[in-house]
Structure formats: structure tokens, C-alpha cells
Amino acid sequence: MVSHYPQRVIGLLPAGGRATRIAPLPMSKELYPIGFRRGANGSLRPKVVCHYLLEKMRQAGVTTAYLVLRPGKWDIPNYFGDGTMLDMHLAYLTVHVPFGVPYTLDQAYPFVQDAVIALGFPDILFQPQDAFAKILARQANGSADVVLGLFPTEQPSKAGMVDFDLSGRVRYVIEKPLQTDLRYMWAIATWTPKFTQFMHEYLKAIASQYSLSSESLTDPRPELPIGDVIQAAIDQGFRVEAEVFEQGRYLDIGTPENLSQAVRDAHEANW
């Protein structure tokens, strides 16, 4: 499905993690082979985790994406190159601070501040195939500053859980609650330049509270979940909406158990 939107849309993929839960690996976890794909000449080729995400973005009409890497993960640009494999334009940025996904995403701020963002995590697998098309369409046809793609989960203590009303407006995003009656976690998102600017300013305000340089690895600030930034925007009156994929599936390959499950399900699940 290829769709067209009134604003430029850029995919943003944070790939700054160290994959400590499944270490050691001979490659970045985003390049772990899960299933197979057909090459240009019809031959069978391994299909890596990140390919599934980029493929779904491309099917939603996203033709440009930035992957934000920590230094040393050069195998990712070496593998995907300029994006020809996916008929996309890919570019790469590096992040040098260890304070969480928002800081990783903010590295792209100078390049994406005027674009609609499609956020996806390159170490996850999910369905449906048209999930990005649906959340982008909701953004384009409504007044939301942020649209979250929601999936049912049985592990709320490992996810960003979402509370929303009957109209789909999000009231709360709660990171990894130990106890909750909430059923849906968010896994993908799209947002307007208004939220990109909010996050940039929010991170600057946090940095100003510390005397050390934001580039210092000894900076005492804690890791900040992206869900906390979204909640801060809600508290400031931003409109955040949920698109629920009731029959959707989601799998983070960052644990040995989930990685094993992903490999077993690759063909049947049609990730």
C-alpha cells in the first residue's frame, strides 16, 4: 500500500542499543537474519530484522529514513547502503550519549524538524503490514500531534502501556507498570514537527539542570524513556491519539526467548 500525505514524511529508527541481553552476537542485532526474502533475480536471500520495519515504512509511502547508530555499528550502513535494496533513501547518524531513545532521536533534529516523523524500532517485528499506513492516515486526516500504534500485550511490565478514551484520545502513557489493568502497549508512532520541537526543547531543559556537558558519559542524568516525553506533551495539552491493532502482533527480538520465537515463526507469522 503506497499512500500520499500533505507533508514530507521521514522514517526515524533508533539503533543505539548494545544488545546486552543476547550478547555476544557477530553482528548488530538489527541485522540478525529472520526468515528469507526474494532477491532482485528471484533468488532466496536472508531477511534481517530491520528489513521488515523498513519494508513496512516503504509500503506506507515513506521513501526517506534516518537510522541513528551508536559508534561501532558500521555493519548496518555497510549492509543497507543508500537504501536501494528497499527502494528508499537511507542516511545514518551517530549518537554519543547513553540517556535513552529520546536523545538518540534528537540527533536527527536538524535534518527532520520540518517533517512528519514515522518512528519504528529496528529490533522488533510486528503486524499488520499496513500499520504505518493506518497511523499516517489518521495523522493526516485528523488533528493529532502524535498517533501511537497500539498492540495487545500480556507483558505490561516490559512495555509502554497506554490509557485512552472511546474516541482514541490518549490520556496516559505509563512506562513498564508493575501492576495495571491496561491491555495495550504502543510500538510505532507518527508525529508532527510540533512534537519534534517539543522533544528538542524538553531535552534541552533537562540538560540545563546539570552542570556537566551533555556529551559526558559521567553525566548523572537518568535514562529517559520516550513514553515519558510523550506523557509530558500530553500534560502540556498536545493531542495524542491511539490507533488500535486489535489483531496485531508484536515481538521484540532483544531476548534469547523472543529471538528464538521469531526464528521459529518467521514463515508462519509472515512478519
Contacts in CASP RR format, 6 or more apart in sequence:
PFRMAT RR
TARGET T0000
AUTHOR 0000-0000-0000
METHOD contacts of the structure
MODEL  1
MVSHYPQRVIGLLPAGGRATRIAPLPMSKELYPIGFRRGANGSLRPKVVC
HYLLEKMRQAGVTTAYLVLRPGKWDIPNYFGDGTMLDMHLAYLTVHVPFG
VPYTLDQAYPFVQDAVIALGFPDILFQPQDAFAKILARQANGSADVVLGL
FPTEQPSKAGMVDFDLSGRVRYVIEKPLQTDLRYMWAIATWTPKFTQFMH
EYLKAIASQYSLSSESLTDPRPELPIGDVIQAAIDQGFRVEAEVFEQGRY
LDIGTPENLSQAVRDAHEANW
1 59 0 8 1.000
1 60 0 8 1.000
1 129 0 8 1.000
1 130 0 8 1.000
1 133 0 8 1.000
2 59 0 8 1.000
2 60 0 8 1.000
2 61 0 8 1.000
3 60 0 8 1.000
3 61 0 8 1.000
3 133 0 8 1.000
3 136 0 8 1.000
3 137 0 8 1.000
4 61 0 8 1.000
5 116 0 8 1.000
5 136 0 8 1.000
5 139 0 8 1.000
5 140 0 8 1.000
6 140 0 8 1.000
7 115 0 8 1.000
7 116 0 8 1.000
7 140 0 8 1.000
7 192 0 8 1.000
8 64 0 8 1.000
8 114 0 8 1.000
8 115 0 8 1.000
8 116 0 8 1.000
9 61 0 8 1.000
9 62 0 8 1.000
9 64 0 8 1.000
9 115 0 8 1.000
9 116 0 8 1.000
9 117 0 8 1.000
9 118 0 8 1.000
9 136 0 8 1.000
9 190 0 8 1.000
10 62 0 8 1.000
10 64 0 8 1.000
10 65 0 8 1.000
10 66 0 8 1.000
10 111 0 8 1.000
10 112 0 8 1.000
10 115 0 8 1.000
10 116 0 8 1.000
10 117 0 8 1.000
10 118 0 8 1.000
11 57 0 8 1.000
11 62 0 8 1.000
11 64 0 8 1.000
11 65 0 8 1.000
11 66 0 8 1.000
11 117 0 8 1.000
11 118 0 8 1.000
11 119 0 8 1.000
11 120 0 8 1.000
12 65 0 8 1.000
12 66 0 8 1.000
12 68 0 8 1.000
12 105 0 8 1.000
12 108 0 8 1.000
12 112 0 8 1.000
12 117 0 8 1.000
12 118 0 8 1.000
12 119 0 8 1.000
12 120 0 8 1.000
13 50 0 8 1.000
13 53 0 8 1.000
13 54 0 8 1.000
13 65 0 8 1.000
13 66 0 8 1.000
13 67 0 8 1.000
13 68 0 8 1.000
13 119 0 8 1.000
13 120 0 8 1.000
13 121 0 8 1.000
13 122 0 8 1.000
14 68 0 8 1.000
14 101 0 8 1.000
14 104 0 8 1.000
14 105 0 8 1.000
14 120 0 8 1.000
14 121 0 8 1.000
14 122 0 8 1.000
15 28 0 8 1.000
15 30 0 8 1.000
15 50 0 8 1.000
15 67 0 8 1.000
15 68 0 8 1.000
15 69 0 8 1.000
15 70 0 8 1.000
15 73 0 8 1.000
15 76 0 8 1.000
15 104 0 8 1.000
15 122 0 8 1.000
15 123 0 8 1.000
16 68 0 8 1.000
16 69 0 8 1.000
16 70 0 8 1.000
16 73 0 8 1.000
16 95 0 8 1.000
16 104 0 8 1.000
17 70 0 8 1.000
18 70 0 8 1.000
19 25 0 8 1.000
19 28 0 8 1.000
19 29 0 8 1.000
19 123 0 8 1.000
19 254 0 8 1.000
21 254 0 8 1.000
21 255 0 8 1.000
21 256 0 8 1.000
22 29 0 8 1.000
22 253 0 8 1.000
22 254 0 8 1.000
22 255 0 8 1.000
22 256 0 8 1.000
22 259 0 8 1.000
25 32 0 8 1.000
27 75 0 8 1.000
28 73 0 8 1.000
28 75 0 8 1.000
28 76 0 8 1.000
29 49 0 8 1.000
29 123 0 8 1.000
29 253 0 8 1.000
29 254 0 8 1.000
30 48 0 8 1.000
30 49 0 8 1.000
30 50 0 8 1.000
30 73 0 8 1.000
30 76 0 8 1.000
30 122 0 8 1.000
30 123 0 8 1.000
31 48 0 8 1.000
31 49 0 8 1.000
31 50 0 8 1.000
31 75 0 8 1.000
31 76 0 8 1.000
31 79 0 8 1.000
32 48 0 8 1.000
32 49 0 8 1.000
32 253 0 8 1.000
32 259 0 8 1.000
33 46 0 8 1.000
33 47 0 8 1.000
33 48 0 8 1.000
34 47 0 8 1.000
34 48 0 8 1.000
34 49 0 8 1.000
34 52 0 8 1.000
34 125 0 8 1.000
34 253 0 8 1.000
34 262 0 8 1.000
34 263 0 8 1.000
34 266 0 8 1.000
34 271 0 8 1.000
35 46 0 8 1.000
35 47 0 8 1.000
35 263 0 8 1.000
35 266 0 8 1.000
35 267 0 8 1.000
36 44 0 8 1.000
36 45 0 8 1.000
36 46 0 8 1.000
36 47 0 8 1.000
36 266 0 8 1.000
37 44 0 8 1.000
37 45 0 8 1.000
37 46 0 8 1.000
37 47 0 8 1.000
37 51 0 8 1.000
38 44 0 8 1.000
38 45 0 8 1.000
39 45 0 8 1.000
48 79 0 8 1.000
49 122 0 8 1.000
49 123 0 8 1.000
49 124 0 8 1.000
49 125 0 8 1.000
49 253 0 8 1.000
49 262 0 8 1.000
50 67 0 8 1.000
50 76 0 8 1.000
50 80 0 8 1.000
50 122 0 8 1.000
50 123 0 8 1.000
51 85 0 8 1.000
51 86 0 8 1.000
52 125 0 8 1.000
52 271 0 8 1.000
53 120 0 8 1.000
53 121 0 8 1.000
53 122 0 8 1.000
53 124 0 8 1.000
54 65 0 8 1.000
54 80 0 8 1.000
54 86 0 8 1.000
54 88 0 8 1.000
54 90 0 8 1.000
54 122 0 8 1.000
55 86 0 8 1.000
56 126 0 8 1.000
56 129 0 8 1.000
56 130 0 8 1.000
56 131 0 8 1.000
56 132 0 8 1.000
57 65 0 8 1.000
57 88 0 8 1.000
57 118 0 8 1.000
57 120 0 8 1.000
57 132 0 8 1.000
58 86 0 8 1.000
58 87 0 8 1.000
58 88 0 8 1.000
59 129 0 8 1.000
59 130 0 8 1.000
59 132 0 8 1.000
59 133 0 8 1.000
60 118 0 8 1.000
60 130 0 8 1.000
60 132 0 8 1.000
60 133 0 8 1.000
60 136 0 8 1.000
61 133 0 8 1.000
62 88 0 8 1.000
62 118 0 8 1.000
62 132 0 8 1.000
62 136 0 8 1.000
63 87 0 8 1.000
63 88 0 8 1.000
63 89 0 8 1.000
64 88 0 8 1.000
64 89 0 8 1.000
64 90 0 8 1.000
64 91 0 8 1.000
65 88 0 8 1.000
65 89 0 8 1.000
65 90 0 8 1.000
65 91 0 8 1.000
65 118 0 8 1.000
66 90 0 8 1.000
66 91 0 8 1.000
66 92 0 8 1.000
66 93 0 8 1.000
66 108 0 8 1.000
66 111 0 8 1.000
66 112 0 8 1.000
67 76 0 8 1.000
67 77 0 8 1.000
67 80 0 8 1.000
67 90 0 8 1.000
67 91 0 8 1.000
67 92 0 8 1.000
67 93 0 8 1.000
67 122 0 8 1.000
68 92 0 8 1.000
68 93 0 8 1.000
68 94 0 8 1.000
68 95 0 8 1.000
68 104 0 8 1.000
68 105 0 8 1.000
68 107 0 8 1.000
68 108 0 8 1.000
69 76 0 8 1.000
69 77 0 8 1.000
69 92 0 8 1.000
69 93 0 8 1.000
69 94 0 8 1.000
69 95 0 8 1.000
70 94 0 8 1.000
70 95 0 8 1.000
70 96 0 8 1.000
71 94 0 8 1.000
71 96 0 8 1.000
76 92 0 8 1.000
77 90 0 8 1.000
77 92 0 8 1.000
80 86 0 8 1.000
80 90 0 8 1.000
81 90 0 8 1.000
82 89 0 8 1.000
82 90 0 8 1.000
83 89 0 8 1.000
83 90 0 8 1.000
91 111 0 8 1.000
93 107 0 8 1.000
93 108 0 8 1.000
93 111 0 8 1.000
94 107 0 8 1.000
95 103 0 8 1.000
95 104 0 8 1.000
95 107 0 8 1.000
96 215 0 8 1.000
97 103 0 8 1.000
97 214 0 8 1.000
97 215 0 8 1.000
97 217 0 8 1.000
97 219 0 8 1.000
98 217 0 8 1.000
98 223 0 8 1.000
99 219 0 8 1.000
99 221 0 8 1.000
99 222 0 8 1.000
99 223 0 8 1.000
99 224 0 8 1.000
100 223 0 8 1.000
100 224 0 8 1.000
100 225 0 8 1.000
100 226 0 8 1.000
101 224 0 8 1.000
101 225 0 8 1.000
101 226 0 8 1.000
102 199 0 8 1.000
102 202 0 8 1.000
102 203 0 8 1.000
102 224 0 8 1.000
102 225 0 8 1.000
102 226 0 8 1.000
102 229 0 8 1.000
103 203 0 8 1.000
103 224 0 8 1.000
105 119 0 8 1.000
105 199 0 8 1.000
105 226 0 8 1.000
106 199 0 8 1.000
106 200 0 8 1.000
106 203 0 8 1.000
109 196 0 8 1.000
109 200 0 8 1.000
112 196 0 8 1.000
113 193 0 8 1.000
113 196 0 8 1.000
113 197 0 8 1.000
113 200 0 8 1.000
114 193 0 8 1.000
115 193 0 8 1.000
115 196 0 8 1.000
116 136 0 8 1.000
116 139 0 8 1.000
116 190 0 8 1.000
116 191 0 8 1.000
116 192 0 8 1.000
116 193 0 8 1.000
117 189 0 8 1.000
117 190 0 8 1.000
117 191 0 8 1.000
117 195 0 8 1.000
117 196 0 8 1.000
118 132 0 8 1.000
118 135 0 8 1.000
118 136 0 8 1.000
118 188 0 8 1.000
118 189 0 8 1.000
118 190 0 8 1.000
119 188 0 8 1.000
119 189 0 8 1.000
119 190 0 8 1.000
119 191 0 8 1.000
120 187 0 8 1.000
120 188 0 8 1.000
120 189 0 8 1.000
121 187 0 8 1.000
121 188 0 8 1.000
121 252 0 8 1.000
123 252 0 8 1.000
123 253 0 8 1.000
123 254 0 8 1.000
124 187 0 8 1.000
124 250 0 8 1.000
124 251 0 8 1.000
124 252 0 8 1.000
124 253 0 8 1.000
125 249 0 8 1.000
125 250 0 8 1.000
125 251 0 8 1.000
125 253 0 8 1.000
125 262 0 8 1.000
125 269 0 8 1.000
125 271 0 8 1.000
126 151 0 8 1.000
126 187 0 8 1.000
126 188 0 8 1.000
126 248 0 8 1.000
126 249 0 8 1.000
126 250 0 8 1.000
126 251 0 8 1.000
126 271 0 8 1.000
127 245 0 8 1.000
127 248 0 8 1.000
127 249 0 8 1.000
127 269 0 8 1.000
127 270 0 8 1.000
127 271 0 8 1.000
128 134 0 8 1.000
128 245 0 8 1.000
128 247 0 8 1.000
128 248 0 8 1.000
131 149 0 8 1.000
131 188 0 8 1.000
131 243 0 8 1.000
131 245 0 8 1.000
132 188 0 8 1.000
132 190 0 8 1.000
134 243 0 8 1.000
134 245 0 8 1.000
135 147 0 8 1.000
135 148 0 8 1.000
135 149 0 8 1.000
135 188 0 8 1.000
135 189 0 8 1.000
135 190 0 8 1.000
135 243 0 8 1.000
136 147 0 8 1.000
136 190 0 8 1.000
138 144 0 8 1.000
138 147 0 8 1.000
138 241 0 8 1.000
138 243 0 8 1.000
139 147 0 8 1.000
139 190 0 8 1.000
139 191 0 8 1.000
139 192 0 8 1.000
143 239 0 8 1.000
144 239 0 8 1.000
144 240 0 8 1.000
144 241 0 8 1.000
145 191 0 8 1.000
145 192 0 8 1.000
145 194 0 8 1.000
145 195 0 8 1.000
145 233 0 8 1.000
145 238 0 8 1.000
145 239 0 8 1.000
145 240 0 8 1.000
146 170 0 8 1.000
146 189 0 8 1.000
146 190 0 8 1.000
146 191 0 8 1.000
146 192 0 8 1.000
146 195 0 8 1.000
146 230 0 8 1.000
146 233 0 8 1.000
146 238 0 8 1.000
146 239 0 8 1.000
146 240 0 8 1.000
146 241 0 8 1.000
147 189 0 8 1.000
147 190 0 8 1.000
147 191 0 8 1.000
147 240 0 8 1.000
147 241 0 8 1.000
147 242 0 8 1.000
147 243 0 8 1.000
148 162 0 8 1.000
148 170 0 8 1.000
148 173 0 8 1.000
148 186 0 8 1.000
148 188 0 8 1.000
148 189 0 8 1.000
148 230 0 8 1.000
148 240 0 8 1.000
148 241 0 8 1.000
148 242 0 8 1.000
148 243 0 8 1.000
149 186 0 8 1.000
149 187 0 8 1.000
149 188 0 8 1.000
149 189 0 8 1.000
149 242 0 8 1.000
149 243 0 8 1.000
149 244 0 8 1.000
149 245 0 8 1.000
150 162 0 8 1.000
150 164 0 8 1.000
150 184 0 8 1.000
150 185 0 8 1.000
150 186 0 8 1.000
150 187 0 8 1.000
150 242 0 8 1.000
150 243 0 8 1.000
150 244 0 8 1.000
150 245 0 8 1.000
151 184 0 8 1.000
151 185 0 8 1.000
151 186 0 8 1.000
151 187 0 8 1.000
151 245 0 8 1.000
151 248 0 8 1.000
151 249 0 8 1.000
151 250 0 8 1.000
152 183 0 8 1.000
152 184 0 8 1.000
152 185 0 8 1.000
152 246 0 8 1.000
152 248 0 8 1.000
153 159 0 8 1.000
153 161 0 8 1.000
153 183 0 8 1.000
153 184 0 8 1.000
153 185 0 8 1.000
153 250 0 8 1.000
156 176 0 8 1.000
156 177 0 8 1.000
156 180 0 8 1.000
156 182 0 8 1.000
156 185 0 8 1.000
157 176 0 8 1.000
157 177 0 8 1.000
157 178 0 8 1.000
158 176 0 8 1.000
158 252 0 8 1.000
159 176 0 8 1.000
159 185 0 8 1.000
159 186 0 8 1.000
160 173 0 8 1.000
160 174 0 8 1.000
160 175 0 8 1.000
160 176 0 8 1.000
160 185 0 8 1.000
160 186 0 8 1.000
160 225 0 8 1.000
160 227 0 8 1.000
161 173 0 8 1.000
161 174 0 8 1.000
161 175 0 8 1.000
161 176 0 8 1.000
161 177 0 8 1.000
161 180 0 8 1.000
161 182 0 8 1.000
161 184 0 8 1.000
161 185 0 8 1.000
162 170 0 8 1.000
162 172 0 8 1.000
162 173 0 8 1.000
162 174 0 8 1.000
162 182 0 8 1.000
162 184 0 8 1.000
162 185 0 8 1.000
162 186 0 8 1.000
162 242 0 8 1.000
163 170 0 8 1.000
163 171 0 8 1.000
163 172 0 8 1.000
163 173 0 8 1.000
163 174 0 8 1.000
163 182 0 8 1.000
164 170 0 8 1.000
164 171 0 8 1.000
164 184 0 8 1.000
164 241 0 8 1.000
164 242 0 8 1.000
165 171 0 8 1.000
168 241 0 8 1.000
168 242 0 8 1.000
168 244 0 8 1.000
169 239 0 8 1.000
169 240 0 8 1.000
169 241 0 8 1.000
169 242 0 8 1.000
170 230 0 8 1.000
170 234 0 8 1.000
170 240 0 8 1.000
170 241 0 8 1.000
170 242 0 8 1.000
171 234 0 8 1.000
172 231 0 8 1.000
172 234 0 8 1.000
173 186 0 8 1.000
173 227 0 8 1.000
173 228 0 8 1.000
173 230 0 8 1.000
173 231 0 8 1.000
173 234 0 8 1.000
173 240 0 8 1.000
174 180 0 8 1.000
174 182 0 8 1.000
174 231 0 8 1.000
175 225 0 8 1.000
175 227 0 8 1.000
175 228 0 8 1.000
184 242 0 8 1.000
184 244 0 8 1.000
185 250 0 8 1.000
186 227 0 8 1.000
186 242 0 8 1.000
187 250 0 8 1.000
189 230 0 8 1.000
194 238 0 8 1.000
195 233 0 8 1.000
195 238 0 8 1.000
198 229 0 8 1.000
198 233 0 8 1.000
198 236 0 8 1.000
198 238 0 8 1.000
199 229 0 8 1.000
199 233 0 8 1.000
202 229 0 8 1.000
202 232 0 8 1.000
203 224 0 8 1.000
203 229 0 8 1.000
206 221 0 8 1.000
206 224 0 8 1.000
207 214 0 8 1.000
207 221 0 8 1.000
209 221 0 8 1.000
210 219 0 8 1.000
210 220 0 8 1.000
210 221 0 8 1.000
212 218 0 8 1.000
212 219 0 8 1.000
212 220 0 8 1.000
213 219 0 8 1.000
230 240 0 8 1.000
233 240 0 8 1.000
234 240 0 8 1.000
249 269 0 8 1.000
251 258 0 8 1.000
251 261 0 8 1.000
251 262 0 8 1.000
251 265 0 8 1.000
251 271 0 8 1.000
252 258 0 8 1.000
253 259 0 8 1.000
253 262 0 8 1.000
262 271 0 8 1.000
265 271 0 8 1.000
END
